[in-house]
Structures are given as C-alpha cells and as structure tokens.
C-alpha cells in the first residue's frame, strides 16, 4: 500500500513506520500463524520451521515447565540469555532436564 510522505508528517511518525507490513500482509506469510495465547493475539513462528520449537514441544510437560520456571526466575537479563543458550544447546543434543 502506497502512503504519501506528507501523511507521515501529518501523523508525526517516521516513514519507516508507515512502510511496515500491515497485519493482513503478515498473516499471508507461511512462516507465521495467528494463535490465541492468554486471551490476546500473538505472533509465533510455526513449529515446522523451527527445530528448537519442535524439540521443545516433544518434551514432557514436566520438562517444559521446569525449563520455563528456571528461565523466568532469573533476575538479570544476561543470566536469562546465558541459560536460554544453554537450554537450546541441550535441546540440540537431545538431552532433557529430568
């Protein structure tokens, strides 16, 4: 959709914001699908394209909860990033927590 530059100035936003794809254009992408999580719409990559998501989904509920609990209880973002990287490497090796 073409939007004139004058429209950006009137709205007080940058041109890049106006050139972002609309919600309808994003739903046409095969990589993403809409799902309802927690009562609101959220974009998630489909499991078919993400091997880490496939490995995470193949784990038992106990392992999924344990992973999420251990990551969300960390206070520093650096610690969270390191722990997530550790769990992704563990999933790639086919290991589980329990």
Sine and cosine of phi, psi and omega as CSV:
sin_phi,cos_phi,sin_psi,cos_psi,sin_omega,cos_omega
0.00,0.00,0.78,-0.63,-0.03,-1.00
-1.00,-0.02,0.79,-0.61,0.05,-1.00
-0.83,-0.55,0.76,-0.65,-0.03,-1.00
-0.93,0.37,0.42,-0.91,0.00,-1.00
-0.90,0.43,-0.51,0.86,0.03,-1.00
-0.88,0.47,-0.51,0.86,0.04,-1.00
-0.90,0.43,-0.62,0.78,0.02,-1.00
-0.90,0.43,-0.66,0.75,0.00,-1.00
-0.92,0.40,-0.63,0.77,0.01,-1.00
-0.91,0.41,-0.62,0.78,-0.01,-1.00
-0.99,0.16,-0.27,0.96,0.00,-1.00
0.97,0.25,0.48,0.88,0.03,-1.00
-0.85,-0.53,0.25,-0.97,0.02,-1.00
-0.98,0.19,0.30,-0.95,0.00,-1.00
-0.91,0.41,-0.55,0.84,-0.02,-1.00
-0.88,0.48,-0.59,0.81,0.01,-1.00
-0.90,0.43,-0.65,0.76,0.00,-1.00
-0.95,0.31,-0.42,0.91,-0.04,-1.00
-1.00,0.03,-0.03,1.00,0.05,-1.00
-0.93,0.38,0.52,-0.85,0.00,-1.00
-0.92,0.39,0.54,-0.84,0.01,-1.00
-0.97,0.23,0.16,-0.99,0.01,-1.00
-0.88,0.48,-0.60,0.80,0.01,-1.00
-0.91,0.41,-0.65,0.76,0.02,-1.00
-0.92,0.40,-0.57,0.82,0.01,-1.00
-0.93,0.36,-0.53,0.85,-0.03,-1.00
-0.95,0.31,-0.33,0.94,0.01,-1.00
-0.98,0.21,-0.26,0.97,-0.01,-1.00
-0.94,0.35,0.73,-0.68,-0.01,-1.00
-0.95,0.31,-0.26,0.96,-0.07,-1.00
-0.99,0.16,-0.37,0.93,-0.08,-1.00
-0.85,-0.53,0.52,-0.85,0.11,-0.99
-0.69,-0.72,0.38,-0.92,0.01,-1.00
-1.00,0.02,0.64,-0.77,0.10,-1.00
-0.58,-0.82,0.41,-0.91,0.03,-1.00
-0.98,-0.21,0.89,-0.45,0.03,-1.00
-0.80,-0.60,0.84,-0.54,0.03,-1.00
0.92,0.40,0.40,0.92,0.07,-1.00
1.00,0.08,0.04,1.00,0.04,-1.00
-0.73,-0.68,0.37,-0.93,-0.02,-1.00
-0.97,0.23,0.64,-0.77,-0.02,-1.00
-0.54,-0.84,0.59,-0.81,0.02,-1.00
-1.00,-0.06,0.76,-0.65,0.04,-1.00
-0.70,-0.71,0.56,-0.83,0.10,-0.99
-0.93,0.36,0.56,-0.83,0.03,-1.00
-0.95,0.31,0.50,-0.87,-0.05,-1.00
-0.92,0.40,-0.45,0.89,-0.04,-1.00
-0.90,0.43,-0.45,0.89,-0.04,-1.00
-0.99,-0.12,-0.18,0.98,-0.12,-0.99
-0.86,-0.52,0.97,-0.23,-0.03,-1.00
-0.90,0.43,-0.50,0.87,0.03,-1.00
-0.92,0.38,-0.64,0.77,0.04,-1.00
-0.91,0.42,-0.61,0.80,0.06,-1.00
-0.90,0.44,-0.69,0.72,0.00,-1.00
-0.91,0.42,-0.64,0.77,0.01,-1.00
-0.91,0.42,-0.66,0.75,-0.01,-1.00
-0.94,0.35,-0.45,0.89,-0.02,-1.00
-0.98,0.20,-0.18,0.98,0.01,-1.00
-0.97,0.23,0.31,-0.95,0.04,-1.00
-0.95,0.32,0.28,-0.96,0.02,-1.00
-0.88,0.48,-0.57,0.82,0.01,-1.00
-0.89,0.45,-0.70,0.72,0.01,-1.00
-0.94,0.35,-0.64,0.77,0.03,-1.00
-0.90,0.45,-0.71,0.70,0.01,-1.00
-0.89,0.45,-0.68,0.73,-0.03,-1.00
-0.88,0.47,-0.67,0.74,0.03,-1.00
-0.90,0.44,-0.75,0.66,-0.01,-1.00
-0.89,0.46,-0.66,0.75,-0.01,-1.00
-0.89,0.45,-0.70,0.72,-0.04,-1.00
-0.93,0.37,-0.56,0.83,0.00,-1.00
-0.97,0.23,-0.68,0.73,-0.08,-1.00
-0.96,0.29,-0.35,0.94,0.00,-1.00
-1.00,0.09,-0.08,1.00,0.07,-1.00
-0.98,0.21,0.64,-0.77,-0.10,-1.00
-1.00,0.04,-0.67,0.74,-0.06,-1.00
-1.00,0.04,0.62,-0.79,-0.01,-1.00
-0.92,0.38,-0.52,0.86,0.04,-1.00
-0.91,0.42,-0.64,0.77,0.04,-1.00
-0.91,0.41,-0.65,0.76,0.03,-1.00
-0.89,0.46,-0.70,0.72,-0.01,-1.00
-0.89,0.45,-0.66,0.75,0.02,-1.00
-0.91,0.42,-0.65,0.76,-0.02,-1.00
-0.93,0.37,-0.64,0.77,0.04,-1.00
-0.89,0.45,-0.68,0.73,0.04,-1.00
-0.88,0.47,-0.63,0.78,0.03,-1.00
-0.90,0.44,-0.68,0.73,-0.01,-1.00
-0.94,0.35,-0.59,0.81,0.05,-1.00
-0.90,0.43,-0.68,0.73,0.06,-1.00
-0.89,0.46,-0.62,0.78,0.02,-1.00
-0.91,0.42,-0.66,0.75,0.04,-1.00
-0.90,0.43,-0.62,0.79,0.03,-1.00
-0.90,0.44,-0.53,0.85,0.04,-1.00
-0.99,0.15,-0.16,0.99,0.00,-1.00
0.99,0.11,0.29,0.96,-0.01,-1.00
-1.00,-0.02,0.32,-0.95,0.07,-1.00
-0.77,-0.64,0.23,-0.97,0.00,-1.00
-0.97,0.25,-0.63,0.78,-0.05,-1.00
-0.88,-0.47,0.00,0.00,0.00,0.00
